[in-house]
Protein backbone atom coordinates (compact mmCIF):
# COMPACT_ATOMS: atom_id res chain seq x y z
CA UNK A 1 0.00 0.00 0.00
CA UNK A 2 1.33 3.44 -0.95
CA UNK A 3 1.83 5.56 2.18
CA UNK A 4 -0.30 8.68 2.43
CA UNK A 5 1.40 11.98 1.69
CA UNK A 6 1.61 14.58 4.44
CA UNK A 7 1.91 18.35 4.37
CA UNK A 8 4.67 20.23 6.26
CA UNK A 9 2.05 21.05 8.92
CA UNK A 10 1.16 17.45 9.72
CA UNK A 11 3.34 17.37 12.90
CA UNK A 12 1.19 20.17 14.36
CA UNK A 13 -2.13 18.32 14.05
CA UNK A 14 -1.46 16.34 17.21
CA UNK A 15 -1.59 19.57 19.25
CA UNK A 16 -5.35 19.58 18.74
CA UNK A 17 -7.14 16.93 20.78
CA UNK A 18 -10.08 16.62 18.41
CA UNK A 19 -8.07 16.41 15.21
CA UNK A 20 -9.18 13.55 12.96
CA UNK A 21 -7.41 12.79 9.70
CA UNK A 22 -8.70 11.00 6.61
CA UNK A 23 -7.32 9.83 3.28
CA UNK A 24 -8.09 12.67 0.90
CA UNK A 25 -6.86 11.80 -2.57
CA UNK A 26 -3.73 10.13 -1.20
CA UNK A 27 -3.09 12.79 1.46
CA UNK A 28 -3.48 12.37 5.21
CA UNK A 29 -5.41 15.52 6.03
CA UNK A 30 -7.59 16.71 8.93
CA UNK A 31 -11.32 16.50 8.24
CA UNK A 32 -11.84 18.40 11.49
CA UNK A 33 -9.99 19.73 14.53
CA UNK A 34 -12.85 20.34 16.98
CA UNK A 35 -15.98 19.72 14.90
CA UNK A 36 -17.24 20.74 11.46
CA UNK A 37 -20.11 22.87 12.77
CA UNK A 38 -17.84 24.80 15.15
CA UNK A 39 -15.21 25.38 12.48
CA UNK A 40 -17.81 26.37 9.89
CA UNK A 41 -19.38 28.89 12.28
CA UNK A 42 -15.99 30.34 13.18
CA UNK A 43 -15.20 31.08 9.53
CA UNK A 44 -18.61 32.68 9.01
CA UNK A 45 -18.42 34.79 12.18
CA UNK A 46 -14.75 35.14 13.20
CA UNK A 47 -11.94 33.34 11.36
CA UNK A 48 -10.55 29.95 10.48
CA UNK A 49 -7.10 28.78 9.42
CA UNK A 50 -6.80 25.97 6.86
CA UNK A 51 -3.82 23.86 5.86
CA UNK A 52 -4.20 23.54 2.09
CA UNK A 53 -0.57 22.73 1.39
CA UNK A 54 -1.66 19.67 -0.59
CA UNK A 55 -2.62 21.98 -3.47
CA UNK A 56 -0.22 22.06 -6.41
CA UNK A 57 1.84 24.99 -7.66
CA UNK A 58 3.47 25.27 -11.09
CA UNK A 59 5.70 28.04 -12.39
CA UNK A 60 5.36 29.03 -16.04
CA UNK A 61 7.99 31.41 -17.36
CA UNK A 62 9.64 32.67 -20.52
CA UNK A 63 8.82 35.06 -23.35
CA UNK A 64 5.98 32.81 -24.58
CA UNK A 65 4.46 32.21 -21.13
CA UNK A 66 1.36 34.34 -21.77
CA UNK A 67 0.73 32.88 -25.22
CA UNK A 68 1.05 29.36 -23.82
CA UNK A 69 -1.42 30.03 -21.01
CA UNK A 70 -3.84 31.78 -23.36
CA UNK A 71 -3.98 28.59 -25.42
CA UNK A 72 -4.51 26.40 -22.35
CA UNK A 73 -6.96 28.48 -20.28
CA UNK A 74 -10.60 29.41 -20.82
CA UNK A 75 -10.23 32.83 -19.21
CA UNK A 76 -8.34 35.74 -20.79
CA UNK A 77 -4.87 35.67 -19.25
CA UNK A 78 -3.87 38.77 -21.25
CA UNK A 79 -6.12 40.86 -18.98
CA UNK A 80 -3.89 40.20 -15.99
CA UNK A 81 -1.44 42.75 -14.71
CA UNK A 82 1.42 42.13 -12.29
CA UNK A 83 -0.03 41.37 -8.86
CA UNK A 84 -3.36 40.06 -10.15
CA UNK A 85 -4.81 36.57 -9.95
CA UNK A 86 -7.52 34.97 -12.06
CA UNK A 87 -9.86 32.00 -11.73
CA UNK A 88 -9.89 29.90 -14.89
CA UNK A 89 -10.28 26.38 -16.24
CA UNK A 90 -8.41 24.04 -18.55
CA UNK A 91 -10.57 22.05 -20.94
CA UNK A 92 -10.30 19.08 -23.22
CA UNK A 93 -11.08 19.53 -26.92
CA UNK A 94 -14.64 18.30 -26.23
CA UNK A 95 -15.17 20.96 -23.53
CA UNK A 96 -14.85 18.65 -20.54
CA UNK A 97 -12.80 20.09 -17.71
CA UNK A 98 -9.22 19.01 -17.05
CA UNK A 99 -9.10 21.17 -13.91
CA UNK A 100 -10.11 24.53 -12.46
CA UNK A 101 -7.29 26.64 -11.11
CA UNK A 102 -5.87 30.06 -10.27
CA UNK A 103 -3.33 31.92 -12.41
CA UNK A 104 -1.09 34.49 -10.70
CA UNK A 105 0.85 36.98 -12.83
CA UNK A 106 4.19 37.60 -11.15
CA UNK A 107 5.63 39.38 -14.20
CA UNK A 108 4.95 39.60 -17.92
CA UNK A 109 7.04 36.47 -18.43
CA UNK A 110 6.38 34.64 -15.15
CA UNK A 111 3.19 33.10 -13.74
CA UNK A 112 2.22 30.77 -10.92
CA UNK A 113 -0.59 28.24 -11.40
CA UNK A 114 -2.40 26.74 -8.40
CA UNK A 115 -4.09 23.44 -9.20
CA UNK A 116 -6.14 20.88 -7.32
CA UNK A 117 -4.15 18.34 -5.32
CA UNK A 118 -5.78 15.30 -6.92
CA UNK A 119 -4.90 16.63 -10.37
CA UNK A 120 -1.26 17.66 -9.90
CA UNK A 121 0.27 14.87 -11.99
CA UNK A 122 -2.48 14.94 -14.61
CA UNK A 123 -2.34 18.72 -14.96
CA UNK A 124 1.43 18.76 -15.26
CA UNK A 125 1.36 16.12 -17.99
CA UNK A 126 -1.43 17.98 -19.80
CA UNK A 127 0.46 21.26 -19.72
CA UNK A 128 3.79 19.66 -20.60
CA UNK A 129 2.27 17.88 -23.60
CA UNK A 130 1.10 21.22 -25.03
CA UNK A 131 4.06 23.40 -24.03
CA UNK A 132 5.38 25.71 -26.72
CA UNK A 133 8.86 27.07 -27.39
CA UNK A 134 9.71 30.00 -25.15
CA UNK A 135 7.69 28.72 -22.20
CA UNK A 136 9.09 26.64 -19.36
CA UNK A 137 7.04 24.65 -16.85
CA UNK A 138 8.19 23.74 -13.33
CA UNK A 139 6.36 21.86 -10.58
CA UNK A 140 7.21 23.55 -7.25
CA UNK A 141 4.43 21.87 -5.24
CA UNK A 142 6.81 20.00 -2.98
CA UNK A 143 8.66 23.17 -1.99
CA UNK A 144 5.54 25.22 -1.33
CA UNK A 145 3.08 25.34 1.57
CA UNK A 146 -0.28 27.10 1.47
CA UNK A 147 -2.32 28.39 4.41
CA UNK A 148 -5.78 29.94 4.03
CA UNK A 149 -6.87 32.53 6.59
CA UNK A 150 -10.59 33.07 6.09
CA UNK A 151 -13.41 34.94 7.80
CA UNK A 152 -14.60 38.41 8.85
CA UNK A 153 -11.64 38.88 11.20
CA UNK A 154 -9.01 37.65 8.74
CA UNK A 155 -7.88 41.13 7.68
CA UNK A 156 -7.53 42.29 11.29
CA UNK A 157 -5.52 39.21 12.25
CA UNK A 158 -3.21 39.53 9.26
CA UNK A 159 -2.64 43.25 9.89
CA UNK A 160 -1.28 42.40 13.35
CA UNK A 161 1.46 40.11 12.02
CA UNK A 162 2.75 42.00 8.97
CA UNK A 163 3.92 45.49 8.02
CA UNK A 164 2.62 44.96 4.49
CA UNK A 165 -0.55 46.85 3.55
CA UNK A 166 -2.88 43.88 3.19
CA UNK A 167 -6.26 45.29 4.25
CA UNK A 168 -6.42 47.50 1.16
CA UNK A 169 -5.63 44.59 -1.13
CA UNK A 170 -8.48 44.07 -3.59
CA UNK A 171 -9.97 40.61 -4.21
CA UNK A 172 -7.88 38.54 -6.64
CA UNK A 173 -4.87 40.76 -6.10
CA UNK A 174 -1.71 39.73 -4.28
CA UNK A 175 1.53 40.95 -2.76
CA UNK A 176 4.42 38.85 -4.06
CA UNK A 177 6.80 39.99 -1.32
CA UNK A 178 5.48 40.25 2.22
CA UNK A 179 6.76 39.26 5.64
CA UNK A 180 4.14 37.60 7.84
CA UNK A 181 5.04 36.33 11.32
CA UNK A 182 8.67 36.77 10.30
CA UNK A 183 8.20 34.52 7.27
CA UNK A 184 8.50 35.51 3.60
CA UNK A 185 5.13 34.99 1.92
CA UNK A 186 3.10 35.69 -1.18
CA UNK A 187 -0.19 37.05 0.19
CA UNK A 188 -3.30 36.77 -1.97
CA UNK A 189 -6.82 38.03 -1.25
CA UNK A 190 -8.49 34.86 -2.43
CA UNK A 191 -10.21 31.90 -0.84
CA UNK A 192 -12.70 29.06 -1.13
CA UNK A 193 -15.21 29.79 1.61
CA UNK A 194 -17.47 32.61 0.44
CA UNK A 195 -15.91 34.86 3.10
CA UNK A 196 -13.24 37.54 2.98
CA UNK A 197 -9.78 36.16 3.51
CA UNK A 198 -6.26 35.51 2.35
CA UNK A 199 -4.15 32.69 1.03
CA UNK A 200 -0.50 32.68 2.03
CA UNK A 201 2.13 30.85 -0.02
CA UNK A 202 5.38 30.15 1.81
CA UNK A 203 8.38 27.86 1.63
CA UNK A 204 7.49 24.46 3.05
CA UNK A 205 10.17 24.87 5.72
CA UNK A 206 8.44 28.02 7.03
CA UNK A 207 4.90 26.64 7.23
CA UNK A 208 4.91 25.67 10.91
CA UNK A 209 6.26 29.03 12.06
CA UNK A 210 3.57 30.83 10.09
CA UNK A 211 0.76 28.59 11.37
CA UNK A 212 1.80 28.99 15.01
CA UNK A 213 2.23 32.76 14.65
CA UNK A 214 -1.18 33.23 13.08
CA UNK A 215 -2.90 31.01 15.66
CA UNK A 216 -1.27 32.81 18.59
CA UNK A 217 -2.25 36.22 17.28
CA UNK A 218 -5.68 35.23 16.04
CA UNK A 219 -6.93 33.17 18.97
CA UNK A 220 -8.18 36.22 20.93
CA UNK A 221 -10.18 37.20 17.84
CA UNK A 222 -11.81 33.78 17.57
CA UNK A 223 -9.42 32.15 15.08
CA UNK A 224 -9.65 28.35 15.05
CA UNK A 225 -7.94 25.67 12.96
CA UNK A 226 -10.35 24.35 10.33
CA UNK A 227 -10.37 21.09 8.41
CA UNK A 228 -11.63 19.66 5.15
CA UNK A 229 -15.15 19.16 6.46
CA UNK A 230 -15.78 22.85 7.07
CA UNK A 231 -13.94 23.76 3.88
CA UNK A 232 -16.45 21.65 1.95
CA UNK A 233 -19.59 22.96 3.67
CA UNK A 234 -18.40 26.56 3.33
CA UNK A 235 -17.62 26.32 -0.37
CA UNK A 236 -20.88 24.41 -0.96
CA UNK A 237 -23.04 27.15 0.57
CA UNK A 238 -21.28 29.68 -1.65
CA UNK A 239 -21.73 27.45 -4.74
CA UNK A 240 -17.99 27.20 -5.34
CA UNK A 241 -17.31 24.10 -7.46
CA UNK A 242 -15.32 21.07 -6.40
CA UNK A 243 -13.51 19.17 -9.13
CA UNK A 244 -14.86 15.64 -9.36
CA UNK A 245 -18.33 16.77 -8.30
CA UNK A 246 -19.48 20.02 -9.96
CA UNK A 247 -16.71 19.78 -12.56
CA UNK A 248 -15.18 16.82 -14.35
CA UNK A 249 -13.97 15.53 -17.71
CA UNK A 250 -17.64 14.99 -18.61
CA UNK A 251 -19.02 18.30 -17.27
CA UNK A 252 -18.27 21.54 -19.12
CA UNK A 253 -17.79 24.95 -17.49
CA UNK A 254 -20.99 26.18 -19.17
CA UNK A 255 -23.03 23.34 -17.66
CA UNK A 256 -21.52 24.15 -14.27
CA UNK A 257 -22.62 27.79 -14.53
CA UNK A 258 -19.09 29.12 -14.98
CA UNK A 259 -19.59 30.80 -18.33
CA UNK A 260 -18.22 34.12 -17.03
CA UNK A 261 -14.80 32.46 -16.83
CA UNK A 262 -14.96 31.23 -20.44
CA UNK A 263 -13.93 33.98 -22.86
CA UNK A 264 -15.12 32.68 -26.21
CA UNK A 265 -14.13 35.94 -27.90
CA UNK A 266 -10.41 35.60 -27.18
CA UNK A 267 -7.95 33.78 -29.49
CA UNK A 268 -8.40 30.03 -29.83
CA UNK A 269 -7.92 27.88 -26.74
CA UNK A 270 -8.32 24.16 -26.19
CA UNK A 271 -12.03 23.37 -25.96
CA UNK A 272 -13.22 26.67 -27.47
CA UNK A 273 -14.92 25.18 -30.52
CA UNK A 274 -16.88 22.65 -28.45
CA UNK A 275 -17.92 25.25 -25.88
CA UNK A 276 -18.96 27.74 -28.57
CA UNK A 277 -21.09 25.05 -30.21
CA UNK A 278 -22.64 24.13 -26.88
CA UNK A 279 -23.52 27.75 -26.19
CA UNK A 280 -25.00 28.29 -29.65
CA UNK A 281 -27.10 25.11 -29.52
CA UNK A 282 -28.22 25.69 -25.95
CA UNK A 283 -27.38 23.77 -22.80
CA UNK A 284 -29.07 20.44 -22.26
CA UNK A 285 -27.88 20.23 -18.63
CA UNK A 286 -27.53 22.85 -15.91
CA UNK A 287 -26.20 22.96 -12.37
CA UNK A 288 -28.96 24.10 -10.00
CA UNK A 289 -29.65 24.43 -6.31
CA UNK A 290 -32.26 22.15 -4.76
CA UNK A 291 -33.93 22.14 -1.36
CA UNK A 292 -35.60 19.10 0.14
CA UNK A 293 -39.29 19.45 0.90
CA UNK A 294 -39.63 15.94 2.28
CA UNK A 295 -37.34 14.97 5.13
CA UNK A 296 -33.99 13.79 3.84
CA UNK A 297 -30.49 14.97 2.95
CA UNK A 298 -29.38 14.88 -0.69
CA UNK A 299 -25.90 13.40 -1.08
CA UNK A 300 -23.45 13.25 -3.96
CA UNK A 301 -24.58 11.00 -6.83
CA UNK A 302 -28.13 10.52 -5.53
CA UNK A 303 -30.44 10.34 -8.58
CA UNK A 304 -32.75 13.27 -9.31
CA UNK A 305 -36.06 12.50 -11.05
CA UNK A 306 -39.01 14.33 -12.58
CA UNK A 307 -42.06 13.14 -14.51
CA UNK A 308 -41.20 9.62 -13.42
CA UNK A 309 -37.76 9.49 -15.05
CA UNK A 310 -34.15 10.27 -14.13
CA UNK A 311 -33.10 13.81 -15.07
CA UNK A 312 -29.68 14.02 -13.40
CA UNK A 313 -27.96 13.62 -10.06
CA UNK A 314 -26.86 15.48 -6.96
CA UNK A 315 -23.25 16.69 -7.17
CA UNK A 316 -22.97 17.91 -3.55
CA UNK A 317 -25.53 17.99 -0.75
CA UNK A 318 -25.79 18.34 3.02
CA UNK A 319 -27.68 20.06 5.77
CA UNK A 320 -26.39 23.61 5.52
CA UNK A 321 -24.59 24.47 8.78
CA UNK A 322 -25.42 28.17 8.33
CA UNK A 323 -29.03 27.86 7.19
CA UNK A 324 -30.13 24.55 8.78
CA UNK A 325 -31.81 23.55 5.50
CA UNK A 326 -31.29 20.32 3.56
CA UNK A 327 -29.75 21.61 0.35
CA UNK A 328 -27.96 20.28 -2.68
CA UNK A 329 -26.36 21.17 -5.98
CA UNK A 330 -27.56 19.00 -8.84
CA UNK A 331 -26.71 18.67 -12.52
CA UNK A 332 -30.04 18.10 -14.25
CA UNK A 333 -31.80 18.38 -17.59
CA UNK A 334 -32.09 22.06 -18.49
CA UNK A 335 -35.85 21.72 -19.03
CA UNK A 336 -36.28 21.32 -15.26
CA UNK A 337 -33.83 24.04 -14.14
CA UNK A 338 -36.31 26.86 -13.53
CA UNK A 339 -36.74 28.08 -9.96
CA UNK A 340 -39.66 26.46 -8.21
CA UNK A 341 -39.65 23.30 -10.34
CA UNK A 342 -40.63 20.22 -8.34
CA UNK A 343 -38.19 17.32 -8.55
CA UNK A 344 -37.58 14.13 -6.62
CA UNK A 345 -34.38 12.83 -5.04
CA UNK A 346 -33.92 9.10 -4.57
CA UNK A 347 -32.60 8.51 -1.07
CA UNK A 348 -32.05 4.90 0.05
CA UNK A 349 -34.62 3.60 -2.42
CA UNK A 350 -37.29 6.22 -1.65
CA UNK A 351 -38.23 9.14 -3.86
CA UNK A 352 -38.45 12.30 -1.75
CA UNK A 353 -39.78 15.65 -2.92
CA UNK A 354 -37.47 18.62 -3.51
CA UNK A 355 -37.61 21.97 -5.28
CA UNK A 356 -35.21 23.90 -7.50
CA UNK A 357 -34.06 26.96 -5.55
CA UNK A 358 -31.70 29.87 -6.02
CA UNK A 359 -27.98 29.30 -5.48
CA UNK A 360 -25.56 30.37 -4.06
CA UNK A 361 -27.33 29.53 -0.84
CA UNK A 362 -25.16 31.98 1.11
CA UNK A 363 -23.66 35.36 0.27
CA UNK A 364 -21.71 37.35 2.82
CA UNK A 365 -22.86 40.84 3.68
CA UNK A 366 -20.31 43.51 2.76
NORFENRA-V889952 format. One record per helix or strand of 2 or more residues. SS is the DSSP state (H for helix, E for strand). FROM is the first residue (numbers start at 1). LEN is the number of residues. If there is no record, write none. Layout:
# NORFENRA-V889952
SS:FROM:LEN
SS:FROM:LEN
This chain:
# NORFENRA-V889952
H:10:4
E:20:5
E:27:6
H:36:10
E:47:5
E:56:6
H:65:8
H:77:3
E:84:8
E:96:12
E:110:6
H:117:14
E:136:4
H:141:3
E:144:7
H:154:6
E:173:8
E:183:6
E:197:7
H:204:18
E:223:4
H:228:10
E:247:2
E:251:2
H:259:3
H:272:10
E:285:8
E:303:4
E:309:11
E:326:8
H:334:3
E:342:6
E:350:8
